[in-house]
């Protein structure tokens, strides 16, 4: 189920199951006692978004199922957003920046196809990232991520039965940075949904663009022709507008998407909140090295 994907991070490797005795590290179990600074109602606008009400969650699920995306503007209150922005700016110096060349399907090259075939055509993704262990225990992001009310809301909106943090120390909460010229190339997600929260918006560029249901994974339909038309500029994608403080749930497994290059000197900053449907799941070592530059 959910791994980081991008609508904000791209996963080209799978997940690994830890032995039961390592399933949930004590660091994760004790999180709820480590931060008492800002209660949830000072982080989330609960009057506009009553996430504890089942009917609200059901309405959100209906929207997500029909549209493939759920956009909640001003989900985060002003004071909490300012704290998130401050934290993200302070963490910028620790960010691991990297660039990858990949196909939109996030699969190895197919030697049976030409280099210009959609399965082999390469796009570029470049960004910086700080990991879960660099996010303060007192961060509003961590309070939100750990809040049972928020997790229950996400379960209701996505239809998942259970949600768990990543077992490794890096992957649950990430903050992504895109400087001028950096982008997230066209791709389909490996995960069933992604949760992102925009922290800072550039003056130009960094548009979230997508084409809904361009393939059908469950039927094995890759739609090479449709993907090729998009890469050739023959298909116009939809553009998702959002401002800082907006929470987005996006189903990107069949909906191709990208974030266009940042065209300003203001860094795009985005938080990714990632859960799993089973306990004890860790992002694979190869994926951690690729995206974080370290294993722990």
N, C-alpha and C positions, 0 to 999 in steps of 0.2 A: 504494500500500500504505500503510504506516503514516504517518499524519500525526498531529498532536496532535489528540485528539478528546476529547475529553473526558472520557471518564471522567475527563476532567479539563479539557481545553480544547476549545472548539468552533471548528471551521473552517468558515467560510461561503464561503471563496474557495479557488480551486485552487492548484496548484503551478506553478512555472515552471522550465524547463530552462535552465541557464546554458550559455554556449559552453564547449567542451571545455577551453580554456585557463584557465577560471575554475572548473572543476568542483570541485576540492578545494583550498581555500585552504591556503597554507603553514601557517597557524595550526592547521588540523585535522591536517595531516600530521605536525606536530611534537609533538602532544599527548603521545604516549607517552613522550617524553623529558623532559617538563616536571614530572612529579610522581612522586616515588619514596617519598613519606612513609609510606604504609600499604599493604602488600601485600594482594592480593585475599583471602587466607585469614584476614586480620584484619578484613575487611569483611563477608564472607559466611560463614555457618555451613556450611562445605563438608562437614562430617561428616554433617549432616542432609540437606543438599542438594548431592550430588556432581554439580555441573553439567557437569563434564568427562566424565562417563560417558554414552555414547550410550544405554544402556538407561534411565537416569533421564530423559533428554530425551525418549525415545520414550514413556515412561509419562506425562510431562507433556503431550505432544501428544495422547495418547489422551483425557486428562481435558479439555483445552481444546476438542478437537473435539466431545466428547460433551456437555459442560456449558456450553460457551461462555465459561467463566471458569476460570482457574487461580489459586488462592490459596495462597501460600507464607508461613505465619506465621513470625515471628522469622527471616526470611531474612537480615536484617542483624544483626551482632553488636552487643552493648550499647555498647562503646566507640565503634564507628564511627557508630552511631545518635546517640550523644551529640554527636559532632562534627558530624553533619549538622544536628541540632537547633540547635546553636550557630551554625552558618553561616547557617541559614535565619532565625534571629532577628536576626542582624546585618544580613542583607540586606533585612529587612522595610521599612526606611526608603526603599529604592530602588524598591520595588514600584510598578508602574503599575496602578492600580485603575480598573476600568471596569464598565459594565453594558450588556447588549444585550437587546433584545427580538427574539425570533425564533420561527419555527415549529419544531415537532419535527422536520420534514424538512430544516431549514436551507435552505429554498428561498425565493425571492421570493414575494410574495403572488400568488395566482391570481385575476385579476379576473372569471373565469367562475364563481367559487364565492362563497358568502356569507361574511361575516366570521366566523361561528361554525362554518364548516366546518373539520374537522381540519387541512386543508392551510394554512389561514389563521389559525387560533387562535394567539395569541402567548403565550409564556412568557418569563420573565426569567432571565438568567444574570448573576451579578455576582461578581467576584473580583479579587484582586491577583496580580501575576506579576513575578518577576525572570527575566531571560533567561540564555542560555548564557554570554554574555560577562561576566556578573556572578558566575558560579560559578568559584571558585578553581581554579587548575591543580592544587593539592594537595588538593582536595576528594575525599573518598571517593566522592561521586557521580560525579565525572569518572573516577576510577580504575575504578569499576564499569562505567560507560558504555563506556569505551575498551578494557576487558579483552577479549581475543580469546576467552577461555573463556566469558565471559558472552554475547558476541555469537553464538558458535557454539551455545550453549544456546538462545538465543532463536530462532535459525534452525531448530533441530531442533524446538522446541516449537510453532512457528507454521507450519512447512513452507515457509518462505521460502528461496530459494536463496542470496541475498546480502543484506547489510544495510550501509547507509552512513549517515554522519552528514549532517545538513543542510549545504548549502553556505553558507547565510547565517550570520552570526555570532550569531543570536539563538535559533534554534529547536530545537536538539538536546536541551538539558537546560533545563527550566523548573522553578521552584519556585512553586507556587500557594498563595495565602493566602485564607482565607474568614473574615471577621470575623463578629460577631453579626449575624444576619439575612441574610447573604450565602448564595447558593445557586447550583447549576447546574441550569437548567431541563431538563425532559424533552426528549430528542432522540435521534436515530439518528446514529451516526458516519458520516463519509465514508470513513474508513480501515478497513482490514481487521482491525487489532487495535491496542490501546493498552497501554502498560506504565506502571504507576504504583507509587509507593513511598510509603506513609504515613509522615510524619515526626513529626507531632504531632496528637493527637486531642482534640477538644473534649469537655467533660463531657456535653453533650446536643446532640441534633440532628446535622446533617451525616451523615445515613444514606445509604449508597449503595444505591439501589433500582433494580430492573430487571425487565423482563418479557422472557423469552427468546423469540427468533424471532417477534416480533410482526408482522414483515413478511418478504417474500421478494424481495430486491433482484434476484437473478438471473432471476426469473420476472416481474419488473415488478409484483409484488403489493404495493400500498401499504397495504392493510388500513385504510382510513379508519374503518370501523365499530369495529374493535378499538382504534384510537388514540383515537377519540372516547369510547369507554367508559372507557378509562383516565383521560383528562382529566376526565371527569365523576365520577370516583371510584367507578365501578362495578366496576373490576378492581383486585384487591389485588396489588401487586408483591411480588417477593421482596426480601429485605433481606440485603445482604452485610456480615457483621460482620468487622471487621479492627482490629488494634491497631498502634501504631507499630512499624516494622521489617518490616511485611508487604509482600511484593511481589505484585502482581496483574497478570496478563495477561488482557485482556478483549476479546472479539469483540463490538463494539457496532454493526456496520453494520446488522444486522437485529434486534438486541435493544435496545429502547428503554430509556433509563436516565436517572437524575438523581441529584444530591446535594441532599438536603433542606436547608432553612435551618439555619445554625448557631444553636443556642439557648443558647449560653454565651458567656462573656467570654474564653474560651481560643481562640486562633486555630487553625483547621485548617490544617496545612501539609502539602503533598503534592508530591512530585517526579514529573515526567513525563519519561520517557526515550523519545525519538522517533528512529526510523530510517526510511530509505527503501530500496526495493528496487533503486534505480538511483543511480549517483553523480551529483553535480552538481545535485541538486534543491534549490531554495530555496522557502521559503514565500512566497507571492505578496506583493507590496508592500501591497496592500489589506488582507490578513489581518494582516500585521505592524503596520500602523498601527492596525487595530482592536483587536488584543489586546495589543500592546506599547507603542503610542504613539510608535513610532519605527521607522526602517528599518535602522539599524545602530548 
